[in-house]
Structures are given as C-alpha cells and as structure tokens.
Amino acid sequence: MKSRISQANLNPRHLEILEMAKRNGFLATEELSRLLKVTVQTIRRDINELCEKGFLRRYHGGAGLASSTENVDYTMRQVLNHEAKIGIAKMAADFIPDNASLFINIGTTTEEVAKALHSHKKLRIVTNNLNVAGLLCSNAEFEVIVSAGVVRSDRGVIGESTVDFVRQFKVDYGIIGISGIDEDGALLDFDSREVRVAQAIIENSRHVLLVADHTKFSRNPMVRLGHISEIDALFTDRQPPETIREILDKAKVALHVSGVEAKDK
C-alpha cells in the first residue's frame, strides 16, 4: 500500500515512466530520452529518484520494475511485448516436428507457442496450463493430457501432485517459460511451487526449449529454477547480454533470435 499512496505524489513524467516499465519490463535510458523528448541526464535523474523511492531497480543502461517477490498481473502479462512473444512462439513451434511428445508449462509466451502449434499433426501434449489445454484440445489430431494439482487464478496448475504427475512421463520436448534470467545465467521465477513443476519438466524432457522475451534479462525474481546451461535451446526476440551469450556458447546451447538467422552451437 505504501507504493500506491506515494505514486499520487509523482509528477506526470515519472508516472509515464512507471507505466512504460509495466508494459515493457526494461527501460533503456536513451530510448526513454527519445520517447519523452528530454535529455539523457534528465532521464537519469528521473530513474535515480524512482529507484530511491522503490518503484524501479537500476540496471546497466536503464531500469526495470523493482519487485523481486511478486509477478505482474496475468492480464498485464498477456499484453506485455505481445508481438515479440508471437515471433518467439513461431520459431519454437517451427522447431517441433509432427508426431512429437511435449510438455508445455505455465506462461503467456508458452501459450503463444501452443497457438503456433495448432497446424501440427499428431502431437501428444502434457501440460499444467489450462489455457494451453483449452487452446489445443480442439485439434482432433492432438492428445492433450492435463496434470493434477491446485489451479491458480491464471489457470496454471501447481503443487506436489503436479510434480508427481509430470514425473510419470518422458517426452521429446519440454517447452518452458521463465520470469527472469540473471546475469550469471540463473533462471529465476516468483512461485516456488511453479518452479518445482518446471524442474520436473526439465528432468523428464529429452530436449528443453526456453522461450523468453528480452525483458526477462532485466528481471530478478527470488526463486531459483536452475541454470540456462541446463537447456538445449533459447528462443528470444533480441540478442541476450554478452555475459549470457558467453554462457550459451560454453554450454553449447542453441540461440534463436526472431528476425535473425538462428545461431546453433
């Protein structure tokens, strides 16, 4: 409540910066300067003030949302970087052959992958995401298997029974999303129960595909899922930071960037 009350005292430009942060996750200083038609120095002062008040967190080259304990509301996540997520989803779906088995976990980007898979043939899908199940069950050539567990407000299914359910399967491809990727390559999320399900998916997939837009490289939730070196391929919309690219190279993880020729290691 403290942050909501203090927002009323922010000036219009600060409020606009916060709205942009909610939409985009990461705010580049130079881009903000151009969009708001003020100097870079002014933007840096704005970011400093918003960071001091706890609204933003400073990153190299800009700032992002401050919270490491609470995710953005699901309806907001659906529209954040939507076009980028569609491009990422198409790349990931093109990577999946017909007649494959796969896990698809919770997330708005994985839901876009589900939409992009609709023209495939004879897929067997295990999911803990009721939105994914609803998107895919209308295809008569698909077998859609929904996990047991506790249903969240975003229609994700979590809990120990979900983990046990996932462990009954061994599939060709595990398609997972993530809330944040730290500069050391740690994969981070907000809900420890969701993380345990994702870990089970990684353990029981022959190939693990991570779908994540560029804003995930500027977010730092507090629950550790694993490390980016544990996946087989990353699908994103912009080149990752140099430190992440070095980790991917060393671990021989394939990098696919929408609009850019895939870089396979």
C-alpha positions as CSV (number, residue, x, y, z in Angstrom):
1,M,0.0,0.0,0.0
2,K,2.9,2.3,0.7
3,S,3.9,2.4,-3.0
4,R,0.4,3.1,-4.2
5,I,-0.1,6.0,-1.8
6,S,3.3,7.6,-2.8
7,Q,2.5,7.3,-6.5
8,A,0.0,10.0,-6.1
9,N,2.8,12.4,-5.4
10,L,4.8,11.6,-8.5
11,N,5.0,14.1,-11.4
12,P,3.4,13.2,-14.8
13,R,6.7,12.2,-16.4
14,H,7.5,9.8,-13.5
15,L,4.1,8.2,-13.8
16,E,4.6,7.8,-17.5
17,I,7.9,6.1,-16.9
18,L,6.3,3.7,-14.5
19,E,3.6,2.8,-17.0
20,M,6.2,2.1,-19.6
21,A,8.0,-0.1,-17.1
22,K,4.8,-2.1,-16.5
23,R,4.4,-2.6,-20.3
24,N,8.0,-3.3,-21.3
25,G,9.8,-4.6,-18.2
26,F,13.1,-2.9,-19.0
27,L,13.6,0.8,-19.9
28,A,16.7,1.9,-21.8
29,T,17.9,5.4,-20.8
30,E,18.5,6.6,-24.3
31,E,15.1,5.3,-25.6
32,L,13.3,7.0,-22.7
33,S,15.1,10.2,-23.6
34,R,13.9,10.0,-27.2
35,L,10.3,9.0,-26.3
36,L,9.8,11.6,-23.6
37,K,11.7,14.3,-25.5
38,V,14.0,15.2,-22.6
39,T,17.8,14.9,-22.2
40,V,19.5,11.7,-21.1
41,Q,20.7,13.5,-18.0
42,T,17.1,14.3,-17.1
43,I,16.1,10.6,-17.5
44,R,19.0,9.5,-15.3
45,R,17.8,11.8,-12.6
46,D,14.2,10.5,-13.0
47,I,15.4,6.9,-12.8
48,N,17.5,7.7,-9.7
49,E,14.5,9.3,-8.0
50,L,12.2,6.4,-8.8
51,C,14.8,3.9,-7.7
52,E,15.3,5.8,-4.4
53,K,11.5,5.6,-3.8
54,G,11.5,1.9,-4.5
55,F,9.5,1.9,-7.8
56,L,12.3,0.9,-10.1
57,R,15.6,-1.0,-10.0
58,R,18.6,0.2,-11.8
59,Y,20.3,-1.9,-14.4
60,H,23.2,-1.3,-16.8
61,G,21.8,1.1,-19.5
62,G,18.5,1.7,-17.8
63,A,16.0,0.4,-15.2
64,G,13.2,-2.1,-14.7
65,L,10.5,-2.9,-12.2
66,A,11.7,-3.2,-8.6
67,S,9.8,-6.2,-7.3
68,S,11.6,-9.5,-6.9
69,T,8.8,-11.2,-5.0
70,E,5.6,-10.5,-6.9
71,N,4.9,-11.1,-10.6
72,V,3.0,-8.7,-12.9
73,D,-0.8,-9.5,-13.0
74,Y,-1.7,-12.1,-15.6
75,T,-3.9,-9.8,-17.7
76,M,-1.0,-7.4,-17.9
77,R,1.5,-10.1,-18.8
78,Q,-0.8,-11.1,-21.7
79,V,-0.3,-7.8,-23.5
80,L,3.3,-7.1,-22.5
81,N,5.6,-7.5,-25.6
82,H,2.8,-9.5,-27.3
83,E,4.2,-9.1,-30.8
84,A,7.6,-10.2,-29.6
85,K,6.1,-13.3,-28.0
86,I,4.3,-14.2,-31.2
87,G,7.6,-14.1,-33.1
88,I,9.3,-16.2,-30.4
89,A,6.5,-18.7,-30.4
90,K,6.6,-19.2,-34.2
91,M,10.3,-20.0,-34.0
92,A,9.8,-22.5,-31.2
93,A,6.8,-24.1,-32.9
94,D,8.8,-24.5,-36.2
95,F,11.4,-26.4,-34.2
96,I,8.8,-29.0,-33.1
97,P,8.2,-31.9,-35.6
98,D,4.9,-33.6,-36.2
99,N,4.4,-36.8,-34.2
100,A,6.3,-35.5,-31.1
101,S,5.5,-35.6,-27.4
102,L,6.0,-32.5,-25.3
103,F,5.5,-30.7,-22.0
104,I,4.2,-27.1,-22.1
105,N,4.3,-25.2,-18.8
106,I,2.8,-22.0,-17.3
107,G,3.3,-18.7,-19.1
108,T,1.9,-16.2,-21.6
109,T,4.8,-17.0,-24.0
110,T,4.3,-20.7,-23.8
111,E,0.6,-20.1,-24.5
112,E,1.6,-18.3,-27.7
113,V,3.7,-21.4,-28.6
114,A,0.5,-23.5,-28.1
115,K,-1.3,-21.3,-30.6
116,A,1.5,-21.6,-33.1
117,L,1.5,-25.4,-32.8
118,H,-2.1,-25.7,-33.9
119,S,-1.4,-26.8,-37.5
120,H,1.0,-29.6,-36.4
121,K,-0.1,-33.2,-36.7
122,K,-0.3,-36.0,-34.1
123,L,1.2,-34.2,-31.1
124,R,0.9,-35.6,-27.6
125,I,1.0,-32.7,-25.1
126,V,1.3,-32.9,-21.3
127,T,0.5,-29.5,-19.7
128,N,-0.1,-27.9,-16.3
129,N,-1.6,-24.9,-18.0
130,L,-5.3,-25.0,-18.5
131,N,-5.1,-22.1,-21.1
132,V,-2.8,-24.3,-23.2
133,A,-5.1,-27.3,-22.8
134,G,-8.1,-25.1,-24.0
135,L,-6.1,-23.8,-27.0
136,L,-5.0,-27.3,-28.2
137,C,-7.9,-29.6,-27.4
138,S,-9.9,-28.5,-30.4
139,N,-7.4,-30.2,-32.7
140,A,-8.6,-33.7,-33.2
141,E,-5.1,-34.9,-34.1
142,F,-3.7,-33.9,-30.7
143,E,-3.8,-35.8,-27.4
144,V,-3.9,-33.3,-24.6
145,I,-3.1,-34.5,-21.1
146,V,-3.7,-32.2,-18.2
147,S,-1.9,-32.5,-14.9
148,A,-3.5,-32.8,-11.4
149,G,-2.9,-30.1,-8.8
150,V,-4.1,-26.8,-7.5
151,V,-5.4,-24.3,-10.0
152,R,-4.1,-20.7,-9.7
153,S,-6.1,-17.6,-10.9
154,D,-4.1,-17.6,-14.2
155,R,-5.2,-21.2,-14.8
156,G,-1.8,-22.6,-14.1
157,V,-1.8,-25.9,-12.1
158,I,0.8,-26.4,-9.4
159,G,1.6,-28.4,-6.3
160,E,3.3,-31.6,-5.2
161,S,0.7,-33.7,-7.1
162,T,1.5,-31.8,-10.3
163,V,5.2,-32.6,-9.8
164,D,4.4,-36.3,-9.2
165,F,2.2,-36.3,-12.3
166,V,4.9,-34.8,-14.6
167,R,7.4,-37.4,-13.4
168,Q,5.2,-40.2,-14.9
169,F,6.2,-39.1,-18.4
170,K,9.3,-38.8,-20.5
171,V,8.8,-36.6,-23.6
172,D,10.7,-35.4,-26.6
173,Y,10.4,-31.7,-25.9
174,G,9.9,-29.6,-22.8
175,I,8.7,-26.0,-23.6
176,I,9.2,-23.7,-20.6
177,G,8.9,-20.0,-19.9
178,I,10.7,-18.1,-17.2
179,S,10.2,-14.8,-15.3
180,G,13.8,-13.7,-15.1
181,I,17.4,-14.6,-16.2
182,D,20.2,-13.3,-14.0
183,E,23.5,-12.1,-15.5
184,D,25.2,-15.3,-14.2
185,G,22.7,-17.4,-16.2
186,A,20.4,-18.4,-13.2
187,L,16.8,-19.0,-14.3
188,L,14.5,-17.3,-11.8
189,D,10.8,-17.2,-11.0
190,F,8.3,-16.0,-8.4
191,D,6.5,-19.1,-7.2
192,S,8.5,-21.9,-5.7
193,R,5.6,-24.4,-6.4
194,E,5.7,-23.4,-10.1
195,V,9.5,-23.8,-10.1
196,R,9.3,-27.4,-8.8
197,V,7.0,-28.3,-11.7
198,A,9.3,-26.7,-14.2
199,Q,12.3,-28.5,-12.7
200,A,10.4,-31.8,-13.2
201,I,9.7,-30.9,-16.8
202,I,13.4,-30.2,-17.4
203,E,14.4,-33.6,-15.8
204,N,11.9,-35.5,-17.9
205,S,12.4,-33.9,-21.4
206,R,14.9,-35.1,-24.0
207,H,15.2,-31.6,-25.3
208,V,14.4,-28.4,-23.3
209,L,13.3,-25.3,-25.1
210,L,13.2,-22.0,-23.2
211,V,11.0,-19.2,-24.6
212,A,11.7,-15.8,-23.1
213,D,11.5,-12.2,-24.5
214,H,14.2,-9.7,-23.9
215,T,12.7,-8.1,-20.8
216,K,13.4,-11.3,-18.8
217,F,17.1,-10.4,-18.9
218,S,16.4,-7.4,-16.7
219,R,14.2,-9.0,-14.1
220,N,15.4,-10.7,-10.9
221,P,12.7,-12.8,-9.1
222,M,14.0,-14.5,-6.0
223,V,13.2,-18.3,-6.6
224,R,16.0,-20.2,-8.5
225,L,14.7,-22.7,-11.0
226,G,18.1,-23.8,-12.5
227,H,20.7,-22.5,-14.9
228,I,20.5,-21.5,-18.5
229,S,23.2,-24.1,-19.3
230,E,20.7,-26.8,-18.5
231,I,18.5,-26.1,-21.5
232,D,19.1,-27.1,-25.1
233,A,17.8,-24.0,-26.9
234,L,16.8,-20.4,-26.1
235,F,14.2,-18.6,-28.2
236,T,14.1,-14.9,-27.7
237,D,13.4,-11.6,-29.6
238,R,16.7,-9.8,-29.1
239,Q,20.3,-10.7,-28.7
240,P,20.9,-11.5,-25.0
241,P,23.6,-9.6,-23.0
242,E,27.2,-10.6,-23.7
243,T,27.6,-12.5,-20.4
244,I,24.6,-14.7,-21.3
245,R,25.8,-15.3,-24.9
246,E,29.2,-16.4,-23.5
247,I,27.4,-18.9,-21.1
248,L,25.3,-20.2,-24.0
249,D,28.4,-20.6,-26.2
250,K,30.3,-22.5,-23.5
251,A,27.3,-24.8,-22.8
252,K,26.6,-25.4,-26.5
253,V,23.1,-24.1,-26.1
254,A,21.4,-23.1,-29.4
255,L,20.3,-19.5,-29.6
256,H,17.4,-18.5,-31.8
257,V,16.6,-14.8,-32.2
258,S,13.4,-13.7,-34.0
259,G,14.3,-11.8,-37.2
260,V,17.9,-13.1,-37.0
261,E,19.2,-16.3,-38.5
262,A,19.4,-19.0,-35.8
263,K,22.8,-19.4,-34.3
264,D,23.2,-23.1,-33.5
265,K,26.1,-24.2,-31.3
